[in-house]
Amino acid sequence: MPAHPMPAHPMPAQPMRAQPTRTPRSPVVFLLMMLAFSALPDTDARGDEPVGGAEVISLEDQLKTGLKARRPEETEFIDEVARLVNTGQLPRKLVDSTFIWALRRRTNYPFPAFERALRLQADQLGVDL
C-alpha cells in the first residue's frame, strides 16, 4: 500500500488564466517610431537648448527616411511640407501625428498614406499643399 493513498476523486485542475494577448510589433515599425521620436530634442530645464550636444534630425530627413520617399515628386512634397511647417502655415504637431499614423498603417511603404492624409487635413485648414 502506498504511503499516501490517492483520493477517490482527483482535485479539479486549476482553471487556466487567460494570458493577455500582445499585438506583434514589427522591429521596423519600432525603429521608425524611435526615429520619429528621436527628432524631438532633449532640452535643458528652460527648454531651449539641446542637452549633451544631442544631434537633432531635420523634419525633411525624418520624413524622407521614415516614409521611404523614393521619387523626386515625393521628396518635393516633403520639402514643401517642411517649408509650410517652418513658416508656421502647417502645424508641426499635425505633421508628426500624420507621420506616426502613416507608419502604423503601412509599414512597408507609408508615403502614399501620409501624403493623402496630410493633403486632406491641410485642405481642411485652408492650406494649399
Backbone as JSON, one array per atom type, in Angstrom:
{
  "sequence": "MPAHPMPAHPMPAQPMRAQPTRTPRSPVVFLLMMLAFSALPDTDARGDEPVGGAEVISLEDQLKTGLKARRPEETEFIDEVARLVNTGQLPRKLVDSTFIWALRRRTNYPFPAFERALRLQADQLGVDL",
  "N": [[0.84, -1.16, 0.0], [0.59, 2.24, -0.88], [2.36, 4.99, 0.63], [0.99, 7.41, 0.7], [-2.23, 7.52, 0.17], [-4.16, 7.71, -2.82], [-6.66, 10.15, -3.47], [-10.16, 9.47, -3.79], [-11.53, 11.0, -5.65], [-9.9, 12.86, -7.93], [-8.43, 16.1, -7.49], [-9.91, 18.94, -9.0], [-8.45, 20.42, -11.88], [-6.59, 23.45, -11.71], [-8.2, 26.37, -12.85], [-7.19, 27.74, -15.92], [-5.67, 30.82, -16.32], [-6.49, 33.44, -18.52], [-4.12, 34.6, -20.68], [-2.92, 37.85, -21.29], [-3.21, 39.07, -24.56], [-0.71, 39.96, -26.83], [-0.09, 42.32, -29.24], [1.7, 41.59, -32.07], [4.63, 43.33, -32.87], [6.35, 44.85, -35.43], [9.84, 44.93, -35.89], [10.73, 46.89, -37.6], [8.75, 48.85, -37.56], [9.02, 49.66, -34.93], [11.64, 50.73, -34.99], [11.26, 52.84, -36.79], [9.44, 54.38, -35.36], [11.05, 55.09, -33.22], [12.9, 56.63, -34.58], [11.25, 58.74, -35.34], [10.6, 59.86, -32.84], [13.11, 60.45, -31.95], [13.71, 62.72, -33.2], [12.74, 64.72, -31.71], [14.19, 66.98, -29.63], [16.16, 66.52, -26.64], [15.87, 68.75, -24.05], [17.24, 71.45, -22.07], [16.5, 72.61, -18.68], [15.2, 75.04, -19.14], [14.21, 74.58, -21.61], [15.2, 75.34, -24.09], [17.65, 74.67, -25.21], [19.4, 71.95, -26.7], [20.37, 69.07, -24.82], [23.53, 67.87, -23.85], [24.75, 67.98, -26.38], [23.09, 66.74, -28.23], [22.24, 65.41, -31.35], [20.05, 66.81, -33.62], [17.63, 65.72, -35.79], [16.57, 66.82, -38.97], [13.29, 67.91, -40.0], [12.75, 67.34, -42.67], [14.59, 65.24, -43.21], [13.69, 63.33, -41.37], [11.1, 62.78, -42.34], [11.63, 61.96, -45.01], [13.23, 59.69, -44.63], [11.73, 58.07, -42.79], [9.28, 57.76, -44.13], [10.04, 56.54, -46.39], [10.58, 57.83, -48.83], [11.04, 57.92, -52.28], [10.89, 58.8, -54.95], [11.42, 61.75, -57.01], [9.16, 63.48, -56.94], [8.07, 62.83, -54.49], [10.03, 63.61, -52.64], [9.97, 66.33, -53.19], [7.4, 66.98, -52.33], [7.69, 66.49, -49.58], [9.65, 68.41, -48.98], [8.12, 70.71, -49.42], [6.18, 70.42, -47.42], [7.83, 70.67, -45.15], [8.66, 73.31, -45.53], [6.24, 74.68, -45.21], [5.71, 74.06, -42.54], [7.91, 75.29, -41.3], [7.37, 77.97, -41.86], [5.17, 78.36, -40.38], [2.65, 77.87, -41.38], [1.59, 75.36, -41.44], [0.82, 73.17, -38.88], [3.31, 71.68, -36.86], [2.74, 69.64, -35.11], [0.55, 68.41, -36.31], [1.71, 67.37, -38.62], [3.55, 65.58, -37.47], [1.81, 63.79, -36.11], [0.39, 62.74, -38.25], [2.44, 61.53, -39.63], [3.21, 59.48, -37.81], [0.81, 58.04, -37.75], [0.72, 57.16, -40.44], [2.95, 55.51, -40.52], [2.15, 53.43, -38.85], [0.0, 52.47, -40.24], [0.85, 51.65, -42.84], [3.48, 49.93, -43.02], [5.4, 48.99, -44.82], [5.6, 50.78, -46.97], [5.01, 53.74, -46.32], [4.61, 56.34, -47.41], [2.52, 57.04, -49.43], [0.08, 56.9, -47.92], [0.58, 58.81, -45.96], [0.82, 61.14, -47.52], [-1.76, 61.39, -48.72], [-3.43, 61.63, -46.42], [-2.35, 63.91, -45.16], [-2.71, 65.88, -47.11], [-5.54, 66.03, -47.15], [-6.04, 66.94, -44.52], [-4.63, 69.35, -44.5], [-6.06, 70.73, -46.41], [-8.49, 71.06, -45.07], [-7.65, 72.92, -43.22], [-7.29, 75.04, -44.82], [-4.92, 75.28, -46.15], [-2.87, 75.28, -48.92], [-1.58, 72.54, -50.38]],
  "CA": [[0.0, 0.0, 0.0], [1.44, 3.42, -0.93], [2.4, 5.8, 1.84], [-0.05, 8.42, 0.6], [-3.26, 6.99, -0.73], [-4.75, 8.63, -3.79], [-8.06, 10.41, -3.16], [-11.1, 8.82, -4.7], [-11.8, 11.94, -6.73], [-8.77, 13.79, -8.03], [-8.78, 17.52, -7.41], [-10.03, 19.53, -10.34], [-7.3, 21.22, -12.28], [-6.76, 24.89, -11.54], [-8.58, 26.99, -14.12], [-6.09, 28.5, -16.51], [-5.94, 32.24, -16.53], [-6.25, 33.9, -19.88], [-2.96, 35.48, -20.78], [-3.21, 38.98, -22.18], [-2.6, 38.91, -25.88], [0.14, 41.06, -27.25], [-0.06, 42.52, -30.67], [3.08, 41.53, -32.53], [5.13, 44.57, -33.44], [7.46, 44.67, -36.33], [11.02, 45.71, -35.49], [10.84, 48.05, -38.49], [7.85, 49.88, -37.03], [9.66, 50.16, -33.71], [12.77, 51.58, -35.35], [10.75, 54.08, -37.38], [8.88, 55.19, -34.27], [12.18, 55.64, -32.48], [13.42, 57.69, -35.44], [10.34, 59.88, -35.25], [10.7, 60.49, -31.54], [14.47, 60.95, -31.74], [13.77, 64.06, -33.8], [12.4, 65.66, -30.66], [15.43, 67.11, -28.85], [16.16, 66.64, -25.19], [16.2, 70.14, -23.78], [17.59, 71.75, -20.69], [15.36, 72.98, -17.85], [14.48, 76.15, -19.76], [13.55, 74.07, -22.8], [15.61, 75.99, -25.33], [18.93, 74.17, -25.7], [19.57, 70.5, -26.62], [21.27, 68.65, -23.75], [24.6, 66.95, -24.19], [25.11, 68.01, -27.78], [22.26, 65.8, -28.98], [22.05, 65.78, -32.75], [18.64, 66.91, -33.96], [17.39, 65.41, -37.19], [15.65, 67.79, -39.57], [11.97, 67.38, -40.37], [12.87, 66.75, -44.01], [15.26, 63.93, -43.11], [12.8, 62.42, -40.64], [10.02, 62.36, -43.23], [12.16, 61.22, -46.17], [13.7, 58.38, -44.18], [10.65, 57.3, -42.19], [8.22, 57.48, -45.11], [10.68, 55.82, -47.5], [10.39, 58.61, -50.06], [11.98, 57.43, -53.3], [10.81, 59.53, -56.21], [11.6, 63.2, -56.87], [7.9, 64.11, -56.54], [7.87, 62.58, -53.06], [10.93, 64.49, -51.88], [9.47, 67.7, -53.37], [6.26, 67.11, -51.43], [8.23, 66.58, -48.22], [10.29, 69.73, -48.85], [7.04, 71.69, -49.31], [5.62, 70.24, -46.07], [8.78, 71.25, -44.21], [8.62, 74.76, -45.7], [5.0, 75.15, -44.59], [5.88, 73.96, -41.09], [8.88, 76.31, -40.89], [6.77, 79.3, -41.97], [4.05, 78.41, -39.46], [1.38, 77.68, -42.07], [1.14, 73.99, -41.17], [1.29, 72.82, -37.54], [4.25, 70.56, -36.76], [2.04, 68.57, -34.4], [-0.28, 67.74, -37.3], [2.62, 66.59, -39.48], [4.08, 64.47, -36.67], [0.78, 62.78, -35.84], [0.08, 62.08, -39.53], [3.62, 60.69, -39.88], [3.12, 58.29, -36.97], [-0.34, 57.29, -38.25], [1.08, 56.51, -41.7], [3.88, 54.41, -40.22], [1.38, 52.32, -38.28], [-0.94, 51.97, -41.25], [1.53, 50.98, -43.96], [4.87, 49.88, -42.61], [6.33, 48.69, -45.91], [5.77, 51.97, -47.81], [4.0, 54.62, -45.73], [4.48, 57.65, -48.02], [1.22, 57.37, -50.03], [-0.92, 57.13, -46.88], [0.93, 60.1, -45.35], [0.51, 62.22, -48.45], [-3.22, 61.53, -48.83], [-3.99, 62.11, -45.16], [-1.9, 65.28, -44.89], [-3.39, 66.77, -48.07], [-6.91, 66.22, -46.66], [-6.03, 67.76, -43.31], [-4.19, 70.7, -44.87], [-7.2, 71.32, -47.11], [-9.45, 71.47, -44.04], [-7.1, 74.11, -42.59], [-7.18, 76.09, -45.82], [-3.53, 75.35, -46.59], [-2.68, 74.66, -50.24], [-0.43, 71.64, -50.31]],
  "C": [[0.9, 1.24, 0.0], [1.32, 4.24, 0.34], [1.31, 6.87, 1.84], [-1.11, 7.91, -0.36], [-3.81, 8.08, -1.63], [-6.19, 8.9, -3.39], [-8.96, 9.76, -4.2], [-11.42, 9.71, -5.9], [-10.63, 12.9, -6.83], [-9.26, 15.23, -8.01], [-8.91, 18.08, -8.82], [-8.82, 20.4, -10.63], [-7.6, 22.7, -12.06], [-7.19, 25.49, -12.87], [-7.42, 27.84, -14.64], [-6.53, 29.93, -16.7], [-5.65, 32.59, -17.98], [-5.08, 34.86, -19.87], [-3.32, 36.64, -21.68], [-2.5, 38.78, -23.51], [-1.8, 40.15, -26.21], [0.09, 41.14, -28.76], [1.38, 42.46, -31.12], [3.47, 42.85, -33.19], [6.34, 44.26, -34.31], [8.64, 45.48, -35.83], [11.19, 46.95, -36.36], [9.97, 49.18, -37.98], [8.47, 50.5, -35.79], [10.8, 51.11, -34.05], [12.3, 52.9, -35.96], [10.12, 54.98, -36.33], [10.0, 55.84, -33.47], [12.81, 56.78, -33.28], [12.56, 58.94, -35.33], [10.5, 60.61, -33.92], [12.11, 60.99, -31.26], [14.63, 62.34, -32.34], [13.41, 65.13, -32.78], [13.61, 65.79, -29.74], [15.17, 67.06, -27.36], [16.59, 68.07, -24.9], [16.57, 70.33, -22.33], [16.35, 72.23, -19.94], [14.56, 74.13, -18.45], [13.79, 75.73, -21.05], [14.04, 74.66, -24.1], [16.93, 75.48, -25.91], [18.96, 72.64, -25.64], [20.61, 70.16, -25.55], [22.33, 67.71, -24.31], [24.96, 66.91, -25.66], [24.32, 67.03, -28.62], [22.05, 66.31, -30.4], [20.55, 65.75, -33.06], [18.48, 66.67, -35.45], [16.37, 66.4, -37.74], [14.32, 67.11, -39.9], [12.04, 66.71, -41.73], [13.49, 65.37, -43.96], [14.38, 62.9, -42.42], [11.72, 61.88, -41.59], [10.53, 61.53, -44.4], [12.59, 59.81, -45.78], [12.54, 57.52, -43.68], [9.58, 56.89, -43.18], [8.74, 56.74, -46.33], [10.41, 56.51, -48.84], [11.46, 58.21, -51.06], [12.04, 58.31, -54.53], [10.99, 61.02, -55.99], [10.32, 63.92, -56.44], [7.65, 63.96, -55.04], [8.78, 63.49, -52.22], [10.51, 65.95, -52.03], [8.28, 67.96, -52.45], [6.73, 67.29, -49.99], [8.91, 67.93, -47.99], [9.24, 70.82, -48.69], [6.38, 71.62, -47.93], [6.54, 70.91, -45.05], [8.77, 72.78, -44.31], [7.38, 75.35, -45.02], [5.05, 75.08, -43.06], [6.8, 75.07, -40.6], [8.32, 77.73, -40.96], [5.52, 79.43, -41.08], [2.68, 78.23, -40.11], [0.76, 76.31, -41.8], [1.69, 73.58, -39.8], [2.19, 71.58, -37.54], [3.58, 69.36, -36.1], [1.18, 67.74, -35.37], [0.58, 66.85, -38.2], [3.15, 65.38, -38.72], [3.03, 63.39, -36.44], [0.39, 62.04, -37.12], [1.22, 61.13, -39.91], [3.51, 59.38, -39.1], [1.95, 57.41, -37.43], [0.02, 56.51, -39.51], [2.04, 55.35, -41.47], [3.14, 53.2, -39.67], [0.48, 51.67, -39.31], [-0.24, 51.15, -42.33], [3.02, 50.96, -43.68], [5.84, 49.66, -43.76], [6.59, 49.91, -46.79], [4.73, 53.0, -47.38], [3.77, 55.96, -46.44], [3.1, 57.94, -48.61], [0.12, 57.67, -48.99], [-0.68, 58.48, -46.21], [0.5, 61.25, -46.25], [-1.0, 62.46, -48.55], [-3.81, 62.16, -47.58], [-3.6, 63.56, -44.9], [-2.54, 66.27, -45.86], [-4.83, 67.06, -47.61], [-6.95, 67.15, -45.45], [-5.6, 69.19, -43.61], [-5.33, 71.44, -45.58], [-8.24, 71.84, -46.11], [-8.98, 72.73, -43.3], [-6.99, 75.29, -43.55], [-5.76, 76.29, -46.32], [-3.41, 74.6, -47.91], [-1.42, 73.82, -50.19], [-0.31, 70.87, -51.61]]
}
